[in-house]
Amino acid sequence: MPHAVRFDRYGPVDVLEVVEVARPTPGPDQVLVEVAATSINPGEIMIREGAMAEVAPSTFPSGQGSDLAGRVVEVGDQVGGWNIGDEVIGWTDERAAQAEFVTVPADQLTPRPPSVSWEQAGSLYVAGGTAHGMADAVPIDSGETAVVFGATGGVGSILTQLLVNEGVRVLAVAGPANDKWVRSVGAEPVHHGHALGHRLHEAAPEGIDAAYDAFGGGYVELVTGLGVAADRVVTIIDFNAAERFGAKTVFGYQVTSADVLADLARLIESGELTIPIAATFPLAQVREAYTQLAERHTRGKVVLLASAS
């Protein structure tokens, strides 16, 4: 029998188990995907710990995960355009991607270009879609200056590159260990920590045109205090600050489509975007994967490898 990640109560990483499950059967408008790679995300930690129980409760036993890349192994009788053996990138809305097999609506898939690795393909939905949505939420012109907080995390590392590709001067806030990577993608490193506001002012004495917060921890308040207009600030995590100061918010699942994933995959294929892979783990080591992610010091994505790589 195939395996999948499950948890039957809210709690720490120890509640996660990899168990045998029945092989899913696709509905008429679905395909069955044998999963090669599925990345993990901070929001899943919040769900598993119960922090989202009031707005997004879990039904136990619950699965986990949205991002996926793999091969089509079965096709619903109303599905056109997909064939057994097709390699795909996509997502599930059913908290079910961390598994060897998952059923997916056919319109939530896009082809995987051969030059896009399984690990990168399996990391595109949450992080890539959210980064794309942040860039759309606060458009910025070539030659202007932006600051990205959490610039080397899963979302921030993609967003930084999307902005640089548009000719934006990007001040990438991260730790000093990331300086080489930040410069390699055309951004300018600014170290987080004490006196960050002073360092940002020194880097951009003429002012910052837009700010993108992919980390939280008071950065919305910091940049509005530096004079960045609230409607030029977007966060994906500090929702209380966004309400207080009038900044914008983005929820990746609301703005991502198969077309967005296809666009991101094309950027990877052309060499204009890279998805840093911080670590890979087999599905059986899901606890270890989330333990590393929770440290919040990874560059890029942590990925689970399932069955089809």
C-alpha positions as CSV (number, residue, x, y, z in Angstrom):
1,M,0.0,0.0,0.0
2,P,1.2,3.6,-0.6
3,H,2.2,5.9,2.2
4,A,1.2,9.4,3.2
5,V,1.8,11.8,6.0
6,R,-0.9,12.0,8.7
7,F,-1.5,13.5,12.1
8,D,-4.5,12.8,14.3
9,R,-4.3,15.8,16.7
10,Y,-2.8,19.2,16.9
11,G,0.7,19.3,18.4
12,P,4.5,19.4,17.9
13,V,6.3,17.7,15.1
14,D,6.1,14.4,16.9
15,V,2.4,14.1,16.0
16,L,3.4,13.5,12.3
17,E,3.3,9.9,11.1
18,V,3.9,8.3,7.8
19,V,1.3,5.6,7.4
20,E,-0.1,3.2,4.8
21,V,-3.2,4.5,3.0
22,A,-5.5,3.3,0.3
23,R,-4.4,4.3,-3.2
24,P,-6.6,7.3,-4.2
25,T,-9.0,7.0,-7.2
26,P,-9.4,10.1,-9.4
27,G,-12.8,11.6,-9.9
28,P,-14.1,12.4,-13.4
29,D,-12.3,15.7,-13.6
30,Q,-9.1,14.6,-11.7
31,V,-5.9,12.9,-12.4
32,L,-3.9,10.6,-10.1
33,V,-0.3,11.8,-9.7
34,E,2.6,9.7,-8.4
35,V,4.4,12.4,-6.4
36,A,8.1,12.9,-7.0
37,A,8.7,16.0,-4.8
38,T,6.6,18.1,-2.4
39,S,8.1,21.1,-0.6
40,I,7.1,22.0,2.9
41,N,6.1,25.5,4.2
42,P,5.9,27.4,7.4
43,G,2.1,27.7,7.2
44,E,1.8,24.0,7.5
45,I,3.5,24.2,10.9
46,M,0.9,26.7,12.0
47,I,-1.9,24.4,10.8
48,R,-0.4,21.3,12.5
49,E,0.1,23.2,15.8
50,G,-3.5,24.4,15.8
51,A,-2.7,28.1,15.4
52,M,-5.1,28.2,12.4
53,A,-7.8,26.1,14.0
54,E,-10.4,28.9,14.2
55,V,-10.1,29.9,10.5
56,A,-8.9,26.7,8.9
57,P,-9.6,23.7,11.2
58,S,-8.3,20.3,10.5
59,T,-10.4,17.2,10.1
60,F,-8.6,14.3,11.7
61,P,-6.8,12.2,10.7
62,S,-5.4,15.1,8.5
63,G,-2.9,15.0,5.7
64,Q,-0.5,17.8,4.9
65,G,0.9,19.8,2.0
66,S,-0.1,21.6,-1.2
67,D,3.0,21.7,-3.5
68,L,3.7,18.8,-5.8
69,A,5.4,17.5,-8.9
70,G,5.2,14.1,-10.3
71,R,3.9,11.8,-13.0
72,V,0.3,11.2,-14.1
73,V,-0.6,7.5,-13.5
74,E,-4.4,7.6,-14.0
75,V,-6.8,10.0,-15.7
76,G,-10.5,10.7,-14.9
77,D,-13.0,9.9,-17.7
78,Q,-13.9,13.6,-18.2
79,V,-10.2,14.8,-18.4
80,G,-8.7,15.9,-21.7
81,G,-5.2,17.1,-22.3
82,W,-3.4,14.8,-19.8
83,N,-2.0,11.3,-20.5
84,I,-0.5,8.6,-18.4
85,G,3.2,9.3,-18.0
86,D,3.0,13.1,-18.3
87,E,5.3,14.9,-15.9
88,V,3.5,17.7,-14.1
89,I,3.7,20.6,-11.6
90,G,0.7,21.5,-9.5
91,W,-1.0,21.6,-6.2
92,T,-3.8,20.2,-4.1
93,D,-6.2,22.1,-1.9
94,E,-6.9,19.0,0.2
95,R,-3.8,19.1,2.5
96,A,-2.7,15.9,0.8
97,A,0.5,16.5,-1.2
98,Q,2.8,14.8,1.3
99,A,2.1,11.3,-0.1
100,E,3.2,8.9,-2.7
101,F,-0.1,9.4,-4.7
102,V,-2.5,12.2,-4.7
103,T,-5.6,13.1,-6.8
104,V,-5.5,16.5,-8.4
105,P,-8.1,18.5,-10.4
106,A,-6.8,18.6,-14.0
107,D,-6.8,22.4,-14.1
108,Q,-4.4,22.6,-11.2
109,L,-1.5,21.1,-13.2
110,T,1.0,22.4,-15.8
111,P,3.7,20.5,-17.6
112,R,7.1,20.1,-16.1
113,P,9.8,21.2,-18.5
114,P,12.6,18.6,-18.6
115,S,15.2,21.1,-17.4
116,V,13.3,22.0,-14.2
117,S,14.4,19.5,-11.5
118,W,11.8,17.6,-9.5
119,E,12.9,19.5,-6.4
120,Q,12.4,22.9,-8.0
121,A,9.1,21.8,-9.6
122,G,7.8,20.6,-6.3
123,S,8.5,23.9,-4.7
124,L,6.6,26.3,-7.0
125,Y,3.0,26.5,-5.7
126,V,3.2,28.0,-2.3
127,A,6.5,29.9,-2.4
128,G,6.5,30.8,-6.1
129,G,2.8,31.7,-6.3
130,T,3.1,33.8,-3.2
131,A,6.2,35.6,-4.5
132,H,4.5,36.3,-7.8
133,G,1.4,37.6,-5.9
134,M,3.6,39.9,-3.7
135,A,5.2,41.4,-6.8
136,D,1.8,42.0,-8.4
137,A,0.3,43.5,-5.2
138,V,2.9,46.3,-5.1
139,P,4.2,46.9,-8.7
140,I,7.5,48.7,-8.9
141,D,9.3,50.3,-11.8
142,S,12.7,49.5,-13.2
143,G,15.3,51.7,-11.4
144,E,13.3,52.0,-8.2
145,T,14.5,50.6,-4.9
146,A,12.8,47.9,-3.0
147,V,13.6,46.1,0.3
148,V,12.8,42.4,0.7
149,F,12.7,41.0,4.3
150,G,13.4,37.3,4.6
151,A,15.1,37.6,1.2
152,T,16.7,34.2,1.2
153,G,13.7,32.1,2.5
154,G,11.4,30.1,0.3
155,V,9.3,33.1,-0.8
156,G,11.9,35.8,-0.5
157,S,14.5,34.1,-2.6
158,I,12.1,33.8,-5.5
159,L,10.6,37.3,-5.0
160,T,14.1,38.9,-4.9
161,Q,14.9,37.4,-8.3
162,L,11.6,38.4,-9.9
163,L,12.2,42.0,-8.9
164,V,15.8,42.0,-10.0
165,N,14.6,40.6,-13.4
166,E,12.5,43.7,-13.7
167,G,15.4,46.0,-13.2
168,V,14.6,46.9,-9.6
169,R,17.3,47.7,-7.1
170,V,16.7,45.1,-4.4
171,L,18.0,45.5,-0.8
172,A,17.9,41.9,0.4
173,V,17.6,41.6,4.2
174,A,19.1,38.4,5.5
175,G,22.0,37.0,7.5
176,P,25.6,37.6,6.5
177,A,26.0,33.9,5.5
178,N,23.8,34.7,2.6
179,D,25.8,37.6,1.1
180,K,27.4,35.6,-1.7
181,W,24.1,34.2,-2.9
182,V,22.3,37.6,-2.7
183,R,25.0,39.2,-4.8
184,S,24.9,36.2,-7.3
185,V,21.3,37.0,-8.2
186,G,21.9,40.8,-8.5
187,A,20.6,42.1,-5.2
188,E,22.4,44.0,-2.4
189,P,22.8,42.3,1.0
190,V,21.6,44.2,4.1
191,H,22.1,42.3,7.4
192,H,19.2,41.9,9.7
193,G,19.4,42.6,13.4
194,H,20.1,45.6,15.6
195,A,20.1,49.0,13.8
196,L,18.6,47.6,10.6
197,G,16.8,50.8,10.1
198,H,20.0,52.7,10.1
199,R,21.6,50.3,7.6
200,L,18.7,50.6,5.3
201,H,18.8,54.4,5.4
202,E,22.6,54.3,4.6
203,A,21.9,51.9,1.7
204,A,19.1,54.1,0.3
205,P,19.4,57.7,1.7
206,E,17.2,58.9,-1.1
207,G,14.4,56.6,0.2
208,I,12.9,53.2,-0.4
209,D,10.1,52.9,-3.0
210,A,8.5,49.6,-1.9
211,A,8.8,47.0,0.8
212,Y,8.0,43.3,0.7
213,D,7.8,41.4,4.0
214,A,8.2,37.6,3.8
215,F,9.4,37.2,7.4
216,G,7.3,39.2,10.0
217,G,8.7,40.3,13.3
218,G,8.1,44.1,13.1
219,Y,9.3,44.9,9.6
220,V,6.1,46.5,8.5
221,E,6.3,49.0,11.3
222,L,10.0,49.5,10.6
223,V,9.6,50.5,7.0
224,T,6.6,52.7,7.5
225,G,8.7,54.5,10.1
226,L,11.3,55.0,7.4
227,G,8.8,56.8,5.3
228,V,7.6,54.0,2.9
229,A,4.0,54.7,2.1
230,A,1.7,52.0,3.6
231,D,0.2,51.2,0.2
232,R,3.7,50.4,-1.0
233,V,4.2,47.8,1.7
234,V,3.0,44.2,1.5
235,T,3.3,41.3,4.0
236,I,2.4,37.7,3.9
237,I,2.7,37.1,7.6
238,D,2.3,40.2,9.8
239,F,-1.4,40.7,9.4
240,N,-1.9,42.6,12.6
241,A,0.7,45.2,11.5
242,A,-0.9,45.4,8.1
243,E,-4.2,46.3,9.7
244,R,-2.6,48.8,12.0
245,F,-0.6,50.6,9.4
246,G,-2.7,50.1,6.3
247,A,-0.2,47.8,4.4
248,K,-1.3,45.2,1.9
249,T,-1.5,41.5,2.5
250,V,-1.2,38.5,0.1
251,F,-2.4,34.9,0.5
252,G,-0.7,32.8,-2.1
253,Y,-3.5,30.3,-2.6
254,Q,-5.9,33.2,-3.6
255,V,-3.6,34.4,-6.5
256,T,-1.9,31.3,-7.9
257,S,-3.0,29.5,-11.0
258,A,-1.6,26.9,-13.3
259,D,-0.6,29.7,-15.6
260,V,1.4,31.3,-12.9
261,L,3.2,28.0,-12.3
262,A,3.9,27.7,-16.0
263,D,5.4,31.2,-16.1
264,L,7.7,30.4,-13.2
265,A,8.7,27.1,-14.7
266,R,9.6,29.0,-17.9
267,L,11.8,31.4,-16.0
268,I,13.6,28.5,-14.4
269,E,14.0,26.9,-17.8
270,S,15.5,30.1,-19.3
271,G,17.9,30.6,-16.4
272,E,16.2,33.7,-15.2
273,L,15.1,32.1,-11.9
274,T,16.6,29.5,-9.6
275,I,14.9,27.9,-6.6
276,P,17.5,27.3,-4.0
277,I,17.0,23.9,-2.3
278,A,18.1,24.0,1.3
279,A,17.7,20.3,1.9
280,T,15.9,17.2,0.8
281,F,14.4,14.4,2.9
282,P,12.7,11.2,2.1
283,L,9.0,11.2,3.0
284,A,9.7,9.0,6.0
285,Q,11.8,11.8,7.5
286,V,9.0,14.4,7.5
287,R,9.6,15.2,11.2
288,E,13.3,16.0,10.5
289,A,12.3,18.1,7.6
290,Y,9.9,20.3,9.6
291,T,12.4,20.5,12.5
292,Q,14.9,22.1,10.1
293,L,12.3,24.4,8.5
294,A,11.2,25.6,12.0
295,E,14.7,27.0,12.7
296,R,14.0,29.7,10.0
297,H,17.6,29.8,8.8
298,T,17.2,27.9,5.6
299,R,18.1,29.4,2.2
300,G,15.3,28.4,-0.2
301,K,13.1,25.4,0.1
302,V,13.1,22.2,2.1
303,V,11.7,19.3,0.0
304,L,10.3,15.9,0.7
305,L,11.0,13.2,-2.0
306,A,8.3,10.7,-2.4
307,S,8.1,7.9,-5.0
308,A,8.6,8.9,-8.6
309,S,12.0,10.8,-8.7
